[in-house]
Amino acid sequence: MKKLTKQIAALTGIALLFAGFDTAFYFTVTRRFRNSTSPEMQAKSIEVSRYLPFDPDSEIVKTDAPKLSGDIPVIDGAAALLPVYSAFVHAVYPEDSVHFDGENYTPESAMQYTNTRGAYQSLADGTADIILCAKPSAEQKAYAEEKGCELVYVPVAREAFVFIVNQNNPVDGLTAEQIRGIYSGEIRYWSEVGGAHIPIDAVQRNPGSGSQTTMLTFMGDTPMKRDPFSFFGSSIGYSFRYYVEGIVENGGVKMLSVNGVYPDPAHIADGSYPVTGDVLAVYDAHNDNPNIPLLLDFMQSETGQRIIAESGYSPLSAPAAPE
């Protein structure tokens, strides 16, 4: 009986140990990630139905212009740019060239939405004629070259690359060197940059995404490292300004100033915010669709740039000051 009692006690102890481990794991990991995905991460999913062309309830900028005819270019692009190229489609595409089944654009639709990686692949494969994205990754360039696709880049707007933290984080700004220090693993605690003494979880994006490619460019020759135990801390991430402010609608996060400059439209337009880049319309030099140059002309026209500005991006040049 004594031996049985000891065995029961041992089993009870093991059960309690596992229960304690499960509880600790929930509070330190599971709950953190669950909370991180609600509402912040939930908001990262693009609701395509909010940005449909030819829909009276759509949130895009609606402008009427002479319509393209003949061979309508298939257009695709990045998530953050969906409202922009949907507005271009609304302005110059025939309505019957776009087909949406309630969840996705159908294969025969002249408008598609497959995000940056899918868009560059579609362009190289010849299933898209023109895409709106940030610069491609090295792998995307190599894939295009392998497919015989000669990428041509045409700037159509300017955009800020931004760094985001939880809205309750006391840190409001970092220098570019501090950000590189965080993502290289040299700076590990928020207290090193004016915050609380907790680890920094330097979150990265998916390989091949526009954000990840831009971040690698920002880091230059400095390799990115991530502490495997940093998930116990508070996160920093990165994206494009409009994706955070216009589509995600901040979602419980805030954008940081960089080198003392906040990424608002005025600072993007005047060039004082230090991490900006071109929004690119990209096509294959071998594509002889006569509507591609017409579409590019429209994107860079006064009307096209007004769509850019009213969609929340910065046009190619700052508007002239009133006399």
C-alpha positions in Angstrom: 0.0 0.0 0.0 2.9 2.3 0.9 4.5 1.7 -2.5 1.1 2.3 -4.3 0.7 5.6 -2.4 4.2 6.7 -3.5 3.4 5.7 -7.1 0.1 7.7 -7.0 2.0 10.7 -5.5 4.6 10.5 -8.2 2.0 10.3 -11.0 0.2 13.2 -9.4 3.4 15.2 -9.3 4.1 14.5 -13.0 0.6 15.5 -13.9 0.9 18.7 -11.9 4.3 19.4 -13.6 2.8 19.0 -17.0 -0.2 21.2 -16.0 2.2 23.8 -14.8 4.2 23.6 -17.9 1.1 23.9 -20.1 0.0 26.9 -18.0 3.4 28.6 -18.3 3.5 27.9 -22.0 0.1 29.4 -22.5 0.9 32.6 -20.7 4.4 33.0 -22.1 3.8 31.9 -25.7 0.3 30.8 -26.7 -1.5 33.8 -25.2 1.1 36.2 -26.5 0.7 35.0 -30.1 -3.1 34.8 -29.8 -3.2 38.3 -28.5 -0.7 39.4 -31.2 -3.1 38.1 -33.8 -6.1 39.9 -32.4 -6.7 42.5 -33.5 -3.3 43.5 -35.0 -2.6 40.4 -37.0 -6.2 39.8 -38.0 -6.2 43.2 -39.7 -3.3 42.1 -41.9 -5.6 40.1 -44.0 -6.8 42.2 -47.0 -10.5 42.3 -47.4 -10.5 42.2 -51.2 -14.2 43.0 -51.3 -13.5 46.5 -49.8 -11.5 47.5 -52.9 -13.4 46.2 -55.9 -13.5 48.3 -59.1 -17.0 49.1 -60.4 -18.6 48.5 -57.0 -20.6 51.5 -55.7 -19.7 50.6 -52.1 -15.9 50.2 -52.9 -13.5 52.2 -50.8 -11.2 53.0 -53.8 -10.8 56.4 -55.4 -13.4 56.5 -58.2 -12.5 58.4 -61.4 -13.8 58.2 -64.9 -11.4 58.3 -67.9 -11.4 57.1 -71.5 -11.4 53.3 -71.4 -8.8 51.0 -72.9 -10.0 48.8 -75.7 -8.6 45.7 -77.5 -6.1 43.6 -75.6 -6.7 44.6 -72.0 -3.5 44.1 -69.9 -3.8 41.7 -67.0 -2.8 43.7 -63.9 -1.7 42.3 -60.5 0.2 43.6 -57.5 1.2 43.8 -53.9 -1.3 43.8 -51.0 -0.6 47.3 -50.0 -1.2 48.5 -53.5 -4.5 46.8 -54.1 -6.5 50.0 -53.6 -4.4 51.9 -56.1 -4.4 49.5 -59.0 -8.0 48.7 -58.4 -8.7 52.5 -58.8 -6.7 52.5 -62.0 -8.7 49.6 -63.3 -12.0 51.4 -62.3 -10.8 54.4 -64.3 -9.6 53.0 -67.6 -10.7 49.3 -67.9 -13.9 48.1 -69.4 -16.2 46.8 -66.6 -16.7 43.5 -68.4 -13.0 42.8 -68.3 -13.0 42.2 -64.5 -14.6 39.1 -63.0 -14.9 38.5 -59.2 -16.7 35.5 -57.9 -17.3 36.8 -54.4 -14.0 35.6 -53.0 -11.4 35.8 -55.7 -10.7 37.2 -59.2 -11.5 34.5 -61.7 -8.7 33.2 -64.1 -10.2 35.2 -67.1 -10.3 38.5 -65.2 -8.0 41.3 -66.4 -7.5 42.2 -62.7 -5.8 39.8 -60.3 -4.6 39.9 -56.7 -1.8 37.4 -55.8 0.4 39.7 -53.7 4.1 40.5 -54.4 5.5 37.0 -54.8 2.6 35.8 -56.9 2.6 38.9 -59.0 6.3 38.6 -59.9 5.8 35.0 -60.7 2.8 35.7 -62.9 4.7 38.4 -64.7 7.6 36.0 -65.4 5.2 33.2 -66.4 3.4 35.5 -68.8 0.0 35.3 -67.1 0.2 39.0 -66.0 1.1 41.9 -68.2 1.8 44.6 -65.6 2.2 44.6 -61.8 2.4 47.2 -59.1 5.0 46.3 -56.5 8.2 47.2 -54.7 11.5 46.1 -56.1 11.8 42.3 -56.6 14.0 40.1 -54.5 17.2 38.5 -56.0 15.2 35.2 -56.3 12.4 36.9 -58.2 14.9 38.6 -60.6 16.6 35.2 -61.2 13.2 33.5 -61.9 12.3 36.2 -64.4 15.7 35.8 -66.1 15.2 32.1 -66.2 11.9 32.6 -67.9 13.3 35.0 -70.4 11.4 37.9 -68.9 13.2 41.3 -69.0 11.8 43.4 -66.1 11.2 47.0 -66.8 10.6 49.3 -63.8 8.5 52.5 -64.1 8.1 54.6 -60.9 4.5 55.7 -60.4 4.5 56.9 -56.7 6.6 57.2 -53.6 6.1 55.4 -50.3 7.6 55.2 -46.9 9.0 52.0 -45.4 8.0 52.1 -41.7 8.8 50.3 -38.4 6.0 49.5 -36.1 5.6 48.6 -32.4 2.7 48.0 -30.0 0.9 51.2 -29.4 1.7 51.0 -25.6 5.4 50.8 -26.2 7.0 54.0 -24.8 9.5 54.1 -27.6 8.3 56.5 -30.3 11.4 56.7 -32.5 14.7 55.0 -33.4 17.7 55.9 -35.5 18.4 53.9 -38.6 21.5 52.5 -36.9 19.5 51.5 -33.9 17.1 49.6 -36.1 20.0 47.8 -37.8 21.4 47.0 -34.4 18.1 45.5 -33.3 17.8 43.3 -36.4 21.5 42.3 -36.3 21.1 41.1 -32.7 23.5 43.8 -31.3 20.6 45.5 -29.4 18.5 43.0 -27.6 16.5 44.9 -25.0 14.1 47.8 -25.3 15.9 49.5 -22.3 18.9 50.0 -24.6 16.8 52.4 -26.8 14.8 54.1 -24.1 12.1 51.5 -23.3 11.4 48.9 -20.7 13.9 46.2 -19.7 12.3 43.5 -21.8 13.6 41.6 -24.8 13.0 42.9 -28.3 11.3 40.5 -30.7 12.6 41.6 -34.1 9.9 40.1 -36.3 10.7 39.4 -40.0 8.4 39.0 -43.0 8.1 36.1 -45.4 10.9 35.7 -48.0 10.1 37.2 -51.3 7.5 39.7 -49.9 8.0 43.3 -50.8 8.5 44.2 -47.2 11.2 41.6 -46.7 13.1 42.6 -49.8 13.0 46.2 -48.8 14.2 45.4 -45.3 17.2 43.5 -46.7 18.0 46.5 -48.8 17.8 48.7 -45.8 20.1 46.4 -43.8 22.7 46.5 -46.6 25.7 44.3 -45.7 24.5 43.8 -42.1 23.1 40.3 -41.7 19.7 39.9 -39.9 19.6 37.6 -36.8 16.9 36.7 -34.5 17.2 35.5 -30.9 15.1 32.3 -30.5 14.0 33.4 -27.1 13.0 36.9 -28.1 9.4 35.9 -28.4 9.1 36.5 -24.7 9.6 40.2 -25.3 7.8 42.9 -27.2 7.9 43.0 -31.0 9.1 45.4 -33.6 8.1 44.9 -37.2 8.1 46.6 -40.6 5.9 47.3 -43.5 4.9 50.0 -45.9 3.2 53.1 -44.4 -0.1 52.8 -46.4 -0.5 49.1 -45.5 -0.3 50.0 -41.8 -2.3 53.3 -41.9 -4.7 52.8 -44.8 -5.5 49.1 -44.9 -4.7 47.7 -41.5 -5.8 51.1 -40.0 -3.0 50.9 -37.3 -4.6 47.8 -35.6 -3.1 48.5 -32.2 0.3 49.4 -33.5 2.1 52.7 -34.0 4.7 53.8 -36.5 8.1 55.0 -35.3 9.9 58.1 -36.4 13.3 57.3 -37.9 16.2 59.7 -37.3 13.7 62.0 -35.6 11.4 62.2 -38.7 7.8 60.8 -38.6 6.6 59.0 -41.8 3.7 61.3 -42.7 2.9 62.3 -46.3 4.6 65.7 -46.0 7.9 64.2 -44.9 7.7 61.5 -47.6 7.0 64.1 -50.3 9.9 66.5 -49.2 12.3 63.6 -48.8 13.1 64.2 -45.1 11.9 60.8 -44.0 15.0 58.6 -44.6 13.5 55.3 -45.6 11.4 55.8 -48.8 11.2 54.0 -52.1 9.4 54.0 -55.4 6.2 52.3 -56.1 6.9 50.5 -59.4 4.8 49.5 -62.3 6.7 46.5 -63.7 6.3 44.8 -67.1 8.3 42.6 -69.5 10.2 44.4 -72.1 9.2 41.7 -74.6 5.5 42.3 -74.1 4.2 44.2 -77.1 0.7 44.8 -75.8 -0.1 48.3 -77.1 -2.2 49.2 -74.0 0.8 48.9 -71.6 2.3 52.2 -72.5 -1.1 53.8 -72.5 -1.8 52.5 -69.0 1.6 53.7 -67.8 0.9 57.1 -69.3 -2.3 57.2 -67.3 -0.6 56.2 -64.1 1.9 59.1 -64.4 -0.7 61.6 -65.7 -2.2 64.3 -63.6 -5.3 62.2 -63.1 -3.3 59.1 -62.2 -1.2 61.0 -59.7 -4.3 62.4 -58.2 -5.6 58.8 -57.7 -2.2 58.1 -56.0 -2.5 61.0 -53.7 -6.2 60.4 -52.8 -5.4 56.8 -52.2 -3.0 57.8 -49.4 0.3 57.5 -51.2 2.8 60.2 -52.2 2.8 61.2 -55.9 6.0 61.3 -57.8 6.5 65.0 -57.2 5.1 67.2 -54.4 2.2 69.4 -55.5 3.1 73.0 -56.2 2.5 75.4 -53.3 -0.4 77.9 -53.9 0.7 81.3 -55.0 
